[in-house]
């Protein structure tokens, strides 16, 4: 997971000078679907990008469960 999160951070750092900090921040959640490494969350298997997106949105929008499909 740390490697996948690091890839998103690297994406942000590469995009920010070209498109601006805020636009780069908005692009990162959209890129999570490209992270396909399989992980297990309890009894379920999912792609690492989907898990990162769910956790990220759970922090940003606390009304949703982190395990609801996006």
C-alpha positions in Angstrom: 0.0 0.0 0.0 2.9 2.4 0.8 4.3 1.8 -2.7 0.9 2.5 -4.3 0.4 5.7 -2.2 4.0 6.7 -3.1 3.0 6.4 -6.8 0.1 8.8 -6.3 2.4 11.2 -4.4 4.9 11.1 -7.3 2.1 11.7 -9.8 1.0 14.8 -7.8 4.6 16.1 -7.7 5.0 15.7 -11.4 1.6 17.3 -12.3 1.7 20.2 -9.8 4.3 22.3 -11.7 2.4 21.8 -15.0 -1.2 22.2 -14.0 -1.0 23.8 -10.6 -1.3 22.4 -7.1 -5.1 22.3 -6.8 -5.6 20.7 -10.2 -3.0 18.1 -9.4 -4.8 17.4 -6.1 -8.0 16.8 -8.1 -6.2 14.5 -10.5 -4.9 12.1 -7.9 -8.2 10.5 -6.8 -9.0 10.0 -10.5 -5.8 8.1 -11.0 -6.5 5.6 -8.2 -8.3 3.3 -10.6 -5.0 2.7 -12.4 -3.5 1.0 -9.3 -4.5 -2.6 -9.8 -2.4 -4.5 -7.2 -4.8 -7.0 -5.5 -5.2 -6.7 -1.7 -7.4 -8.3 0.9 -9.7 -6.3 3.1 -11.2 -8.7 5.5 -12.8 -11.4 3.5 -12.9 -9.3 0.3 -10.3 -8.8 -2.4 -10.0 -5.5 -4.1 -7.6 -3.5 -6.1 -5.3 -1.3 -4.1 -6.4 1.8 -6.0 -10.1 1.2 -5.0 -9.1 0.8 -1.4 -7.0 4.0 -1.4 -9.9 5.9 -3.1 -12.4 4.6 -0.5 -10.2 5.6 2.4 -9.5 9.0 0.9 -13.1 9.7 0.3 -14.1 8.5 3.8 -11.8 11.2 5.2 -13.0 13.9 2.8 -16.7 12.9 2.9 -17.2 11.3 6.4 -20.9 10.4 5.7 -19.9 7.4 3.5 -18.5 4.1 4.7 -15.0 3.3 3.5 -16.2 0.0 2.1 -19.1 1.2 0.1 -18.4 0.9 -3.7 -17.6 4.3 -5.3 
